[in-house]
Amino acid sequence: MENDKLRTQALNNTKKQFDESDELLEAILSAVEEQDAVNSSLASQVMSDPRVRASFIQVIRDLAYEGFRKEAV
C-alpha cells in the first residue's frame, strides 16, 4: 500500500485496467522475492507453480485495489 504509482492507477482506472497493469505484476513479484527469506515456502509455491502464482496475484490485486480506493475516501 506504499506504492504511489499503483495508488494513482487504482484511483484513476477501472479494476480491470488496474489488474492488467505491468507495474502491479512487477511490484507483486518483487515483493514475493524480497520476502523469500522470511516466507520461503510461500515464495517457492508462488514462484514455481503457475496456478498458485495466478491465484496469489489475483488476491493481491484485489486487496491492493480495494486498499488504495479506501485510502482515498
HELIX and SHEET records of a PDB file:
HELIX    1   1 ASP A    4  ASN A   12  1                                   9    
HELIX    2   2 LYS A   15  ASP A   19  1                                   5    
HELIX    3   3 ASP A   22  GLU A   34  1                                  13    
HELIX    4   4 SER A   40  SER A   48  1                                   9    
HELIX    5   5 PRO A   50  ALA A   72  1                                  23    
END                                                                             
